[in-house]
Amino acid sequence: MSKQGWMTLLLGVALGANVILVGALVGGSPSQTAEGQSANGTNGFLMTTGVLQGKGTSEALYIMDTNNKKLAVYFMNSNRLEVMAIRDMQYDLIPQSFSPKGGKQDPTVKDMKEGVKGG
């Protein structure tokens, strides 16, 4: 085998060992616990900014009305602030049962509700 071939093989083995090491340190079995977040702003509104994908470098402003469960997304178009979307989030925040391709949902909605009550 040529010198370049040995170097390629050595680099591949070193890279593979690093991937296995990182996987062992970071990995482990995935948690079966369903976790969620809640927010309680003092005035019922939460705001954050970001960049919209597919809109180039358009800056976005996200406003969540936590009392009425509404999300509004605004973006800068030239020198104007425009509404992109407003969504009623109340149904998005309710866990729904579904049947994925492979069979049963894990954890089930019942398990999630029991975990919240017991935890």
C-alpha positions as CSV (number, residue, x, y, z in Angstrom):
1,M,0.0,0.0,0.0
2,S,1.3,3.5,-0.8
3,K,2.1,6.1,1.7
4,Q,-1.0,8.1,0.8
5,G,-3.1,4.9,1.2
6,W,-1.8,4.3,4.7
7,M,-2.4,8.0,5.6
8,T,-6.0,7.8,4.4
9,L,-6.6,4.5,6.3
10,L,-5.1,6.0,9.5
11,L,-7.2,9.2,9.2
12,G,-10.3,7.1,8.7
13,V,-9.6,4.9,11.7
14,A,-8.8,8.0,13.9
15,L,-12.0,9.7,12.7
16,G,-14.1,6.6,13.4
17,A,-12.6,6.3,16.9
18,N,-13.5,10.0,17.6
19,V,-17.1,9.5,16.4
20,I,-17.4,6.4,18.7
21,L,-15.9,8.3,21.6
22,V,-18.2,11.3,21.2
23,G,-21.2,9.0,20.7
24,A,-20.4,7.2,24.0
25,L,-19.9,10.4,25.9
26,V,-23.0,12.2,24.6
27,G,-25.2,9.3,23.8
28,G,-26.9,6.9,26.1
29,S,-30.5,5.8,25.8
30,P,-33.0,8.4,25.0
31,S,-35.3,9.6,27.8
32,Q,-38.8,8.3,27.7
33,T,-40.0,11.3,29.7
34,A,-42.2,13.8,27.9
35,E,-41.2,17.4,28.9
36,G,-42.8,20.7,28.1
37,Q,-42.4,24.4,28.6
38,S,-44.6,27.0,29.9
39,A,-44.3,30.7,30.0
40,N,-46.0,33.3,32.1
41,G,-45.2,36.9,31.1
42,T,-46.2,39.7,33.4
43,N,-48.4,41.3,30.8
44,G,-49.3,38.1,28.9
45,F,-47.0,38.8,25.9
46,L,-43.7,37.2,25.0
47,M,-41.5,38.6,22.1
48,T,-38.4,37.3,20.3
49,T,-36.6,38.0,17.1
50,G,-35.1,35.8,14.4
51,V,-34.4,35.5,10.7
52,L,-37.0,34.0,8.3
53,Q,-35.9,31.1,6.2
54,G,-36.6,31.6,2.5
55,K,-36.9,35.4,2.9
56,G,-33.2,36.1,2.5
57,T,-32.0,38.2,5.4
58,S,-35.4,39.3,6.5
59,E,-35.6,40.0,10.3
60,A,-38.6,38.5,12.0
61,L,-40.5,39.5,15.2
62,Y,-42.5,36.8,17.0
63,I,-45.1,37.9,19.5
64,M,-47.0,35.3,21.6
65,D,-50.1,36.4,23.5
66,T,-50.0,33.8,26.4
67,N,-53.5,34.8,27.6
68,N,-55.3,34.2,24.3
69,K,-52.8,31.6,22.9
70,K,-52.1,33.6,19.7
71,L,-48.8,33.8,17.8
72,A,-48.1,36.7,15.4
73,V,-45.1,36.8,13.1
74,Y,-44.0,40.1,11.5
75,F,-41.1,40.7,9.2
76,M,-39.2,43.6,7.7
77,N,-39.9,44.1,4.0
78,S,-37.7,47.0,2.8
79,N,-38.5,49.6,5.3
80,R,-41.9,48.4,6.4
81,L,-43.0,46.0,9.1
82,E,-45.5,43.5,7.6
83,V,-47.6,40.8,9.2
84,M,-46.6,37.4,7.9
85,A,-48.9,35.1,9.9
86,I,-51.2,35.0,12.9
87,R,-52.0,31.6,14.4
88,D,-54.4,30.4,17.1
89,M,-52.2,28.1,19.2
90,Q,-54.7,26.7,21.6
91,Y,-55.1,23.5,19.7
92,D,-51.4,23.2,19.0
93,L,-50.7,23.0,22.7
94,I,-53.0,19.9,23.2
95,P,-51.3,16.6,22.8
96,Q,-52.9,14.5,20.1
97,S,-52.8,10.7,19.6
98,F,-51.4,9.5,16.3
99,S,-50.3,6.3,14.8
100,P,-46.8,6.5,13.3
101,K,-45.8,4.3,10.4
102,G,-44.2,1.6,12.6
103,G,-47.1,1.1,15.0
104,K,-47.9,2.6,18.3
105,Q,-47.1,6.0,19.7
106,D,-44.6,6.1,22.5
107,P,-45.2,7.7,24.9
108,T,-49.0,7.7,24.6
109,V,-51.1,10.8,25.5
110,K,-52.4,8.9,28.5
111,D,-48.8,8.2,29.7
112,M,-47.9,11.9,29.3
113,K,-51.0,13.1,31.3
114,E,-50.2,10.6,34.1
115,G,-46.6,11.7,34.1
116,V,-47.6,15.3,34.5
117,K,-50.1,14.5,37.3
118,G,-47.6,12.2,39.1
119,G,-44.5,14.3,38.6
